């Protein structure tokens, strides 16, 4: 029986065989790898992952699809919303390789959910809305550079890997997609991620205004005695500067 894509789950199934091959080749999997796929769907990526010989776990919210994968075998099935999954417990002392065609309606929450667990991750390859990938990899001064850029770039090295057009899916989404590679930094800066998050949220709260109107007031409330150039807009400040400020405050 054909499984119909469910809009509430943001389901768009990858069907372009050529692109599937290109994407899987980017994973460069080894039999000893421990792989976690978020949202296996109908198995466009899952079947090649199984053939690699890697130890595969799939996280699937759709109960019909989860049942289908349990029946088929060849992987461990976690039937859950990925936002409720304890990634550290899933790793169980191993280094995870995360992959998936993420639901576009909750892709950013998923990225933030995984962020605190970067230390148990070897790498992540995700298919996302191209606009989101642009924000993830944007450099200071670019219009797409923002909170998401800073909060991910302080912890990961990221590359835009492959463009994926709407016609590669069934049903086709109304947006272009892309695959991004995320590799956790081996020696990330020592800081309080929650503090960095507050700082960056304040800085980008009014993008068109100079930082003295936003971040400046936030710093004053915390009695900051150091120096920081607030005569700039948030998108003009390098990630390293935000990190250094968070470190100084912490």
C-alpha positions in Angstrom: 0.0 0.0 0.0 1.4 3.4 -1.0 2.2 5.7 1.8 0.8 9.2 1.2 2.9 12.1 2.4 1.4 13.8 5.5 1.5 17.6 5.5 1.5 17.8 9.3 4.8 16.0 9.4 6.3 18.1 6.6 6.9 15.0 4.5 8.5 15.3 1.1 10.1 12.1 -0.1 13.3 12.2 -2.1 12.9 10.2 -5.4 15.7 11.3 -7.7 18.0 8.3 -7.9 20.9 10.3 -9.3 20.8 12.8 -6.4 20.3 10.0 -3.9 23.6 8.4 -5.1 25.4 11.8 -4.9 24.2 12.5 -1.4 25.0 9.1 0.0 28.5 9.3 -1.6 29.1 12.4 0.5 28.5 10.4 3.7 31.6 8.2 2.9 30.3 5.6 5.3 32.3 2.7 6.8 30.9 -0.6 8.2 32.1 0.4 11.7 30.2 3.7 11.7 27.2 4.3 14.0 24.6 6.2 11.9 21.4 7.9 13.1 18.9 8.9 10.4 16.3 11.4 11.3 13.0 10.8 9.3 13.8 7.8 7.1 10.5 8.2 5.3 10.2 5.7 2.4 13.9 4.8 2.6 15.5 6.8 -0.2 18.6 7.2 2.0 17.9 4.4 4.4 18.3 1.5 2.0 21.8 2.8 0.9 22.7 3.3 4.6 21.8 -0.3 5.3 23.9 -1.5 2.4 26.9 0.3 3.8 27.0 -2.2 6.7 26.9 0.6 9.3 25.0 0.2 12.6 21.9 2.2 11.7 19.2 3.7 14.0 16.2 5.6 12.5 14.1 8.1 14.3 10.6 8.2 12.8 7.5 10.0 14.2 5.0 8.7 11.7 3.7 5.5 13.4 2.9 3.8 10.0 6.4 4.3 8.7 7.9 3.3 12.0 5.9 0.1 11.9 7.1 -0.5 8.3 10.7 -0.2 9.3 10.3 -2.4 12.3 8.8 -5.1 10.1 11.5 -4.8 7.4 14.4 -5.0 9.9 18.0 -4.1 9.3 17.9 -1.1 11.6 16.9 0.0 15.1 13.7 2.0 15.1 13.0 4.9 17.6 9.4 5.9 17.2 9.5 9.5 18.5 9.6 13.2 17.7 13.3 13.8 17.3 13.0 16.8 19.6 12.2 14.4 22.4 15.1 12.1 21.8 18.1 12.0 24.2 20.9 12.0 21.7 23.6 11.4 24.4 21.8 8.3 25.5 21.4 7.2 21.9 25.2 7.5 21.4 26.0 5.3 24.5 29.6 6.2 24.3 29.9 6.0 20.6 30.4 8.8 18.0 27.3 9.3 15.9 27.1 10.2 12.2 23.7 12.0 11.8 21.9 12.2 8.5 18.5 13.1 7.4 16.0 14.9 5.1 14.8 17.1 8.0 11.1 18.3 8.1 11.4 21.9 6.9 8.8 23.2 9.4 10.9 22.3 12.4 14.4 22.1 10.9 15.8 25.0 13.0 14.5 23.6 16.3 16.1 20.2 15.4 19.5 21.9 14.8 19.3 23.7 18.2 18.2 20.4 19.9 21.3 18.6 18.5 23.7 21.5 19.3 24.4 20.6 23.0 25.3 17.0 21.9 27.9 18.0 19.3 30.6 16.3 21.5 29.1 12.9 20.7 28.8 13.5 17.0 31.4 12.8 14.3 29.5 14.7 11.6 26.0 15.6 10.4 24.7 15.7 6.8 21.2 17.2 6.5 18.9 18.2 3.7 17.2 21.5 4.5 15.5 24.4 2.8 18.2 26.2 0.8 17.4 29.5 2.5 18.2 27.9 5.9 21.5 26.5 4.7 22.4 29.9 3.4 21.8 31.4 6.9 23.8 28.6 8.5 27.0 29.2 6.4 26.6 32.9 5.9 29.6 35.1 6.6 29.5 38.5 8.5 28.3 41.3 6.3 26.0 39.0 4.3 22.3 39.7 4.5 21.7 36.1 5.6 24.1 36.3 8.5 22.2 36.2 11.8 21.5 34.4 15.0 21.5 30.9 13.4 24.9 31.6 11.7 26.6 32.5 15.0 25.0 29.8 17.1 26.1 27.1 14.8 29.4 28.4 13.5 30.9 28.7 17.0 30.5 24.9 17.3 30.7 23.5 13.8 32.6 23.8 10.5 30.0 23.8 7.8 29.9 23.4 4.0 27.1 23.8 1.5 27.4 20.4 -0.3 24.7 19.8 -2.9 21.8 21.8 -4.4 18.5 19.8 -4.5 15.7 21.1 -6.8 12.0 20.7 -5.9 11.4 18.2 -8.6 13.7 15.7 -6.8 10.9 15.1 -4.3 7.4 13.6 -4.2 5.4 15.7 -3.5 7.7 18.6 -4.6 8.1 21.4 -2.0 7.7 25.0 -3.0 11.3 25.8 -2.1 14.8 24.9 -3.2 16.7 22.5 -0.9 20.3 21.8 -0.2 22.5 19.4 1.7 24.8 20.8 4.4 27.8 19.1 6.1 28.4 20.0 9.7 31.5 18.8 11.5 31.9 19.6 15.2 35.0 21.6 16.0 37.6 19.4 17.8 38.5 22.2 20.2 35.5 24.5 20.5 35.8 27.8 22.5 35.0 27.4 26.2 31.9 29.4 27.0 28.4 29.2 28.3 26.2 28.4 25.3 23.1 29.8 27.0 24.8 33.1 27.7 26.0 33.2 24.0 22.4 32.6 23.0 21.1 35.4 25.1 23.8 37.8 23.8 23.2 36.9 20.2 19.4 37.1 20.5 19.8 40.6 21.9 22.2 41.7 19.2 19.9 40.6 16.4 16.7 41.7 18.0 16.6 44.8 15.8 18.9 44.1 12.8 18.7 47.6 11.3 19.7 49.4 14.4 23.3 49.9 15.7 24.3 47.5 18.5 24.3 50.3 21.1 20.5 50.3 21.0 20.2 46.6 21.6 23.3 44.7 22.8 24.6 47.9 24.4 21.6 48.0 26.8 21.8 44.3 27.4 25.5 44.7 28.4 24.7 47.7 30.7 22.1 45.6 32.6 24.9 43.1 33.3 27.4 45.7 34.4 29.8 44.9 31.6 33.0 47.0 32.2 35.0 45.9 29.1 35.1 47.4 25.7 33.2 46.3 22.6 32.5 48.3 19.4 28.7 49.0 19.5 28.8 51.4 16.6 28.1 48.5 14.2 25.1 46.4 13.2 24.8 42.9 14.4 25.5 41.3 11.0 28.9 43.2 10.8 30.4 41.4 13.9 32.4 38.2 13.4 31.5 35.0 15.2 34.8 35.1 17.0 34.0 38.5 18.5 30.6 37.3 19.8 32.4 34.3 21.3 35.0 36.4 22.9 32.4 38.7 24.4 30.4 35.7 25.8 33.7 34.3 27.3 34.5 37.7 28.9 31.0 37.9 30.4 31.1 34.3 31.6 
